[in-house]
Amino acid sequence: MRALVTGATGFIGRRLLEEIAQPVVLSRDPARARAQRSGVEAHAWDPLADVPPSASFEGVEAVFHLAGESVGEGRWTAAKKQRIRDSRVVGTANLVRALAALDRRPRVLVSASAIGYYGSRGDEVLDETSAPADDFLADVCRAWEAAAMAAENHGVRAVCARFGVVLGPGGGALKKMLFPFRLGLGGRLGSGRQWMSWVHVDDVVGILLHAAKNENLRGPINAVSPAPVTNREFTRVLAGALHRPAVFPVPALGLRLAVGEFAEVLLGSQRVMPSVAQREGYAFRYPTLEGALAAAVRGPKTGV
């Protein structure tokens, strides 16, 4: 399967490229994309400026769209929030415009989304049929997914993968957590009772590939493990994997002072289940947090 990837230099994108033979990459920095892996065909594209070059889609059967401004880097100023939204909504719309103009279109578009779609819902069990919230991230996710699903109007099957907290070696959410925990300074966030819907990066890649290959899949699919945990439990398991104590909780007020509005994401509770992935036969490599964190702390493995 010849596939095109956006966001290929990011944490998930780098791992996805390992599973694709002779990938095509759209990037603001094509030289960096080529240096990252041999055999990459890279084309320059600014998602906010224009549609991608039509030549980049030659022979492409599947498009994996992962590009977007980092949500967890920097405070959520008005300008930052606009970049978060535009990088996802405008970029996706430009990508779909390019697909619509092709004489021969890819069979499928698998676009990133996020479980921020659901907002903070306490102990409620959520799946792909659950209603969206009405906060900033949920509004972004709704518009982002609508832009991706517009590909269906042009004969391209579209899937929106709603990512949870992605764990893995060398990046993602875990990279920021490891330093204080390795010093023995880690601890729960706020009360620790909020639910965390996590997933190992290898399972994110597995779900993306499964969605591309499975003709029955369209619309949303939750890219989360089948075993969400509370933040208190996550803290305990991570400390155990590192053989360190976890006795320094971070008060909610301190977190809000440190990172501003993004603190509400860290303190929010999302108990999300991968109902579509399980129904469609995806087999998780890391169904338990203990296994996922042990693998993430130990280091990378290839092969999905």
C-alpha positions in Angstrom: 0.0 0.0 0.0 1.6 3.3 -1.1 0.7 5.9 1.5 1.2 9.6 2.1 1.8 10.9 5.6 1.5 14.5 7.0 3.0 15.2 10.4 5.6 12.6 9.7 8.3 14.2 11.8 6.1 14.1 14.9 6.1 11.4 17.6 3.3 9.2 16.0 4.4 10.1 12.5 7.9 8.9 12.9 6.7 5.5 14.3 4.1 5.2 11.5 6.8 5.7 8.8 8.6 2.6 10.1 5.6 0.5 9.0 5.2 2.0 5.5 7.3 0.9 2.5 8.4 3.9 0.4 6.2 6.5 2.1 5.4 9.9 0.6 5.6 12.8 3.1 4.2 16.3 3.1 6.1 18.6 5.3 7.1 22.2 5.9 10.6 20.8 6.1 11.1 18.1 3.5 14.8 17.9 4.0 14.3 16.9 7.7 11.7 14.3 6.6 14.2 12.8 4.1 17.0 12.8 6.7 14.7 11.0 9.2 14.4 7.9 7.1 15.9 6.7 3.8 13.6 6.0 0.9 11.2 8.8 1.9 9.7 10.9 -1.0 9.1 14.3 0.6 7.2 17.3 -0.8 7.0 20.8 0.7 3.6 21.8 2.0 2.4 24.6 4.4 -1.0 23.4 5.6 -2.2 26.9 6.2 -1.1 28.4 2.9 -2.4 26.2 0.1 -3.4 22.8 -1.1 -0.6 20.1 -1.4 1.0 19.6 -4.8 -0.9 17.1 -6.9 2.3 15.2 -7.8 2.6 14.1 -4.2 -0.5 11.9 -4.6 0.7 9.9 -7.6 0.0 6.2 -6.9 -1.1 6.9 -3.3 -3.8 4.6 -2.0 -4.0 5.9 1.6 -3.5 9.2 3.3 -2.6 9.5 7.0 -3.1 13.1 8.2 -1.4 13.8 11.5 -0.3 17.4 11.2 -1.3 19.9 13.8 0.1 22.4 16.3 1.1 20.9 19.6 -1.6 21.3 22.3 0.7 20.7 25.2 3.6 23.1 24.3 3.3 26.6 25.7 0.4 28.5 27.4 -2.9 28.8 25.7 -2.9 32.4 24.7 -5.5 33.6 22.2 -2.9 33.3 19.4 -1.9 29.8 20.5 -5.5 28.6 20.5 -6.0 30.1 17.0 -2.9 28.2 15.8 -4.2 25.0 17.3 -7.5 25.4 15.5 -6.2 26.6 12.2 -3.5 24.0 11.9 -6.1 21.3 12.2 -9.2 22.7 10.5 -7.7 24.8 7.8 -4.9 22.3 7.1 -7.4 19.5 6.8 -9.7 21.5 4.6 -6.8 22.3 2.3 -5.8 18.6 2.1 -9.3 17.6 1.2 -9.4 20.3 -1.5 -6.4 18.7 -3.0 -8.0 15.2 -2.9 -11.2 16.6 -4.6 -9.1 18.0 -7.5 -7.4 14.7 -8.3 -8.4 12.5 -11.3 -7.4 9.4 -9.4 -8.0 9.8 -5.7 -6.6 7.7 -2.7 -9.1 5.1 -1.4 -9.0 6.3 2.2 -8.1 9.3 4.4 -7.3 8.5 8.0 -7.2 11.8 9.9 -6.0 12.4 13.5 -8.5 13.7 16.0 -8.5 13.5 19.8 -10.6 12.3 22.7 -10.9 16.0 23.6 -14.0 15.7 21.5 -15.8 14.3 24.6 -14.7 16.8 27.2 -14.4 16.0 30.9 -17.2 13.6 31.9 -16.3 12.2 35.3 -16.9 8.5 35.6 -19.1 8.2 32.5 -18.0 5.5 30.1 -17.6 7.0 26.6 -17.4 5.5 23.1 -17.7 6.7 19.6 -21.5 7.2 19.9 -21.1 9.6 22.8 -22.1 13.2 22.3 -19.3 15.9 22.1 -18.7 18.5 24.7 -18.9 22.2 24.2 -15.5 23.4 25.3 -12.5 24.7 23.2 -10.9 21.4 22.4 -14.3 19.7 21.7 -15.2 22.5 19.3 -11.8 22.1 17.5 -12.3 18.4 17.2 -15.8 18.7 15.8 -14.6 21.2 13.1 -11.5 19.1 12.4 -13.5 15.9 11.9 -16.1 17.7 9.8 -13.3 18.9 7.5 -11.9 15.4 7.2 -15.2 13.7 6.6 -15.8 16.1 3.7 -13.5 13.7 1.8 -16.5 11.3 1.6 -18.2 13.8 -0.7 -15.5 13.1 -3.2 -15.5 9.3 -3.0 -12.7 8.9 -0.4 -13.5 6.8 2.6 -12.7 8.9 5.7 -11.8 7.8 9.3 -11.1 10.1 12.3 -8.8 8.5 14.9 -9.5 10.1 18.3 -6.1 9.8 20.1 -5.9 9.4 23.9 -2.8 10.0 26.0 -0.1 8.5 23.8 2.7 6.6 25.6 6.0 5.4 24.1 9.8 5.8 24.2 11.3 9.0 23.1 8.3 11.3 22.9 4.6 11.9 23.6 3.1 12.5 27.0 5.6 10.2 28.8 8.6 12.2 27.8 7.5 15.1 30.0 6.5 12.8 32.9 9.7 10.9 33.2 12.1 13.5 34.5 10.4 14.3 37.8 9.4 10.7 38.3 13.0 9.5 37.8 14.1 12.1 40.5 11.5 10.6 42.8 9.4 13.9 42.6 6.4 12.5 40.7 2.9 12.4 42.0 -0.8 12.5 41.1 -2.4 15.5 39.5 -5.0 17.2 41.6 -7.3 14.7 43.3 -6.0 11.8 41.1 -9.5 10.6 40.7 -9.8 11.7 37.1 -9.8 9.0 34.4 -6.9 8.8 31.9 -7.5 7.1 28.5 -4.0 6.1 27.5 -2.6 4.1 24.5 0.8 2.9 23.5 2.2 4.5 20.3 2.5 1.1 18.7 -1.2 0.6 19.1 -1.9 4.0 17.7 0.0 3.0 14.6 -1.7 -0.3 14.6 -5.2 1.3 14.7 -4.2 3.7 11.9 -3.1 0.9 9.7 -6.1 -1.2 10.6 -8.5 1.7 9.7 -6.8 2.2 6.4 -7.1 -1.5 5.4 -10.5 -2.3 6.8 -13.2 -1.2 4.3 -15.9 -1.4 6.9 -14.4 1.5 8.9 -15.4 5.1 8.4 -16.1 7.9 10.8 -14.7 8.0 14.3 -12.5 5.4 16.0 -11.1 5.8 19.5 -7.4 5.2 19.5 -7.2 4.3 23.2 -6.5 1.1 25.2 -9.4 -1.0 26.5 -8.2 -0.3 30.1 -8.4 3.4 31.1 -7.2 4.1 34.7 -7.4 6.9 37.2 -4.6 9.4 37.4 -3.8 8.0 40.8 -3.4 4.5 39.4 -1.4 5.7 36.4 1.0 7.5 38.9 1.4 4.3 40.9 2.1 2.1 37.9 4.6 4.6 36.3 6.5 5.0 39.6 6.6 1.2 39.9 8.0 0.9 36.3 10.7 3.3 37.2 11.3 1.9 40.7 10.8 5.3 42.2 8.4 6.7 44.8 5.4 8.9 43.8 4.7 11.0 46.9 4.6 14.6 45.6 1.1 15.4 44.4 0.6 18.4 42.2 -2.3 20.5 43.5 -4.9 21.6 41.0 -4.3 25.3 41.8 -0.5 24.9 41.3 -1.1 23.2 38.0 -3.4 26.0 36.8 -0.8 28.6 37.8 1.9 26.7 36.0 0.3 25.9 32.7 -2.9 28.1 32.6 -6.0 26.8 30.7 -4.2 23.6 29.6 -4.5 22.5 33.2 -8.1 21.7 32.6 -7.1 19.1 30.1 -4.7 17.5 32.6 -7.3 17.6 35.3 -10.3 16.5 33.1 -11.7 13.0 33.4 -12.2 10.9 30.2 -13.1 7.2 30.5 -13.0 6.3 26.8 -13.4 2.9 25.3 -12.2 1.6 21.9 -15.5 0.1 21.0 -15.1 0.4 17.2 -11.5 -0.9 17.2 -12.6 -4.0 19.2 -15.7 -4.6 17.2 -13.6 -4.5 14.0 -11.1 -7.0 15.3 -8.1 -4.9 16.2 -5.9 -6.9 18.6 -4.0 -4.6 21.1 -0.3 -5.2 21.6 -0.5 -3.4 25.0 -3.9 -3.8 26.5 -2.7 -3.1 30.1 -0.9 -0.1 31.5 1.7 -2.2 33.2 2.8 -3.7 29.9 2.6 -0.4 28.0 4.7 1.5 30.5 7.3 -1.3 30.9 7.8 -1.3 27.1 7.9 2.5 26.9 10.5 2.8 29.7 12.5 -0.1 28.3 12.8 1.5 24.9 11.6 1.2 21.3 10.6 -1.9 19.4 9.8 -2.1 15.8 7.0 -4.1 14.1 3.3 -3.7 14.6 
